[in-house]
Amino acid sequence: METASTIILIGSSLLIVSILTSYLALRIGTPLLLIFLGVGLFAGIDGVGGISFNDADSAFLIGSIALAVILFESGLDTKLSSYRAAAWPALSLATFGVAITSGVIGVAAHGLLGLPWIESFLVGAAVSSTDAAAVFFLLRVGGITIRDRVRSTLEIESGSNDPTAILLTAMLVEAALHGWGTPLELAGFLVKQIAGGAVLGVLGGAGLAAFINKARLDPGLNPVVTLAFALFLFAGTNELGGSGFLAVYAAGLVAGNVKLRGALGLRQFHSGLTWLSQIVMFVMLGLFATPHDFGAIALPALALAVLLILLARPLAVWLCLLPFRFSANEKTFMAWVGLRGAVSMLLALVPILGDLPGGQVIFNTAFLVVIVSLAVQGWTIGPMARWLKLIVPPRRGPVERFELELPGGADQEMVAYTVHPKSPAARGQRTPRFARPSLVIRDGRVVPLHKARTLQAGDMVYLFTPPSQLPLIDKLFAESRPLDQDDRAFYGDLALNPDATVEQIAEMYGLPLSLANAQRSLRDLLRNEFGGNCELGDRMRMGGVELIVRDMQEGQITSVGLALEPSAMDKPRVPLFQGPERLWQTVRSWWSKRSFRRWQRRETRRERLPAPVMDAPALTGKEPERLEG
């Protein structure tokens, strides 16, 4: 009994220390996951914490459960609308990108660590996938407002590339233990893992949503049902030969994008559970590490981390995103946000479980690579986004909104707003019919609705509304924020009606006119340019100006910006990551310059040759004099 109490005391103490240090970390901008890892690392050092933990089987079990919980919440919180614009680039990074990264790091690990080829590629496979916990936290909780297409690509990639890395790791360990199978066996293994995980995940997510909506259990049981079902699906899919990690992510994605009873409470529960899972997993992996062994591999591991950040990840991003429409700065940012985390260390445990000779070296190397990645990339994501000019300027000031759960399956939501002093509502703008308040609290007292027709700053307003109207109501009760110079560079100097035709705008501003597009509206022109998947900040050149998607509502362009002097926002900050057209232009320019230099050298050599000697015998009948030299 005393032993049990001691274990519980130690575990709860580590959690409390992690939470307290995370509060300090938020104030100084340190990546929280690095803090959790550091707590476990220092708790396991002799003379500091002195906690001994070297059970690889328990570490892998706890880590797998925690990762399944994190991936389920990642899917639950991802909107399917994100997939419309980002599915193909994200899945390209999650498959081919993982393979490219694994190959580059594997070759480097063979030379730097001296490991056999299979174990070297195991190092590459372990650090090949980005960490969903790290990416989701730094992009969502970190408050970095970048364009939706970039954010969605990174989030979908981080949530879906773990199965690929897990498959690579499992194949390499199996090859190290039993040799390579036939190509047909390898292909069958991959198809079974991917197809099995995807199909069972989709069916499981649909079944979970149907059960919760029809069973109508006590609201307190719904979170328990979702957690138990997610773990059951994860383990069951693994037993059937599919990818449990892919299945649990797909189940969360399906369940999170249908109408779900008690959805707000479920999301809050799983968000808190994800925090707990992250803390437990990172602290545990920190305890499992052996710092006294780091000295022998510190320099090779650091070199691998540098290669991963500056070569392998950028190369994978550039090659995978060549067919897609991303600017050079956006590719640079996505290359930089390739954070490695607990998944890499969890995969590095597999060689230890397989009793491979270099198993501990692989784990220690992956551990150091993760520390460097979290410290360097995690600490600089915000400054990097600002340096690349990818921060989306806010169209309004802060808004205080609280969502309240309604019983049953109502299509309405109850929300509460605090009226901002500089909001349109506080300045007397008329409240539209769909935003009429049901309750107004002023100075702590309920005000009758007939006396509260004119809202005042500080009023707490409760109203029922369809979820689709929330962005419009946010504008009504939030602070009005005028555009400054930097905002105009992003949104444009002037606002145009999206129904105006290209011909009208060309005549008004003296722009060149394409007869094929003359009668097209600006809305149709932009939708055609971006394949129907427009988002805020999308821009296209029209003569000497730029048309910009300035505002959208429910996927439709409601305002178009006109930049009279096109900005240098899209000018590459790094002379890499060129698209196919720019790359072809660069190659043609280089070839033209090379051909011109070759022509110059030939002309120079011709000028240096001696003048031709006349045919003397034909004129004098004598042999010409021999020229020396």
Secondary structure, DSSP 8 states (H G I E B T S, - for coil): -HHHHHHHHHHHHHHHHHHHHHHHHHHHT--HHHHHHHHHHHHTSTTTT------HHHHHHHHHHHHHHHHHHHHHT--THHHHHHHHHHHHIIIIIHHHHHHHHHHHHHHHH---HHHHHHHHHHTSS--HHHHHIIIIITT----HHHHHHHHHHHHHSHHHHHHHHHHHHHHHHH----HHHHHHHHHHHHHHHHHHHHHHHHHHHHHHHHH---TTTHHHHHHHHHHHHHHHHHHTTS-HHHHHHHHHHHHTTS--TTHHHHHHHHHHHHHHHHHHHHHHHHHH--GGGHHHHHHHHHHHHHHIIIIIHHHHHHHHTTTS---HHHHHHHHH-----HHHHHHHHHHHHTT-TTHHHHHHHHHHHHHHHHHHHHHHHHHHHHHTT-----SB---EEEEE--STT-S-EEEEEE--TTSTTTTT----GGG--SEEEETTEEE-GGG-SS--TT-EEEEEE-GGGHHHHHHHHS-B----HHHHHHH-SEEE-TTSBHHHHHHHHT----GGGTT-BHHHHHHHHTTT---TT-EEEETTEEEEEEEEETTEEEEEEEESS--STTS-SSS----HHHHHHHHHHHHHHHHHHHHHHHHHHHHHS------HHHHHSS-------
